[in-house]
Amino acid sequence: MQTIQLQVKDNYAQNILEILKNLQGVMIESVELQKDKNLEYDPYFYERKAQLEKTIEAVDNGTMKMYSQSEYDTEMDSFMEKLELKYASN
């Protein structure tokens, strides 16, 4: 016996379960629906994962700059000074 794992869009899960249940006892021994534990804790897990993978790829291929700690500190200091100047006059 072999186990097959399917990833099914939410709107079609019930349809797929019905199809599989109709084959139960003929070609399929059992049908079981398992919830993805990642989605139980974070409903946006896979969207966040995809975005992180895109960010890592952009840093790796050079389309996104990765700041060193000292560069970051310099940029943030400059940003904070600009903010202080802008709002100090109000």
N, C-alpha and C positions, 0 to 999 in steps of 0.2 A: 504494500500500500504506500502511496505517496501523498504528501501534503502540499497543497497549493495555496499560496497567499495572494489575495486580490486586494487592490486598492480601488475602491468604487466611489464615485462622486455621491455625495449625500442624497441627492434627489433620486438616485437609482438603486440605492441599497436594498430597499424592499423588493423591487422587481427582480434583482439578481438572486435574493434569498428565495423567492418563490420559484424561480426557474430551477435553482439547485435542489430545493426541497422536493420538486417533482421528479428529480432524478435519484433521490435518495432511495436506497434499496436496490436500484438497478446498476448504476455506474458509480454512485457516491455512497460511501458508508455512513458519513455523518456530516451535518452542516452546523457550523458554529460561527456566531458573530462575535468578534473581539473588538473592543474599543481601543484606540490608540492611547496609551498612557501619556504620551507627550501632549496630546490635545486635552487631556483631563486637567493637567496643571496649567497649561497655557494654550488657549484656543487659537492663538496666532503663531504657534511654534514654527510651523513650516514656512510661513511668510517671513518671519524673522530670520530663520535659517537661510532662506534664499537670498535675502538682502545682505546678510553677513557674508555669504559666499561671493556675492557680486562685489562687495567692498574689498574683500581680500584679493580678489582677482584684479580689481582696479589698482590697488596698491602694488601688487606684484608686477603688473604690466606697465606701471608708471603713469597711468591716466589720473590717478589720485595721489596727491602728495602726502607722505607720512612725515609728520614733524617729530624731531627729536625733542627730548624734554626741555632742553635750553631754548630751542626755537619756539616751542609751544609757550614757554614762560614769557619770552620776549613779545610774541604776538599778543598774548593775553594782557600783558602789562600795557602795551600800546592801546589795545582795545579799551581797557578800563580808563586810561587817561583821556581818551577821546570821549567816552561817556561822561566822565566827571566834568570835562570842559563844557560839553554840550548842556548838561543839566545844572551846572553851577551858576550859569548866567540866568536861569529861570527863577 
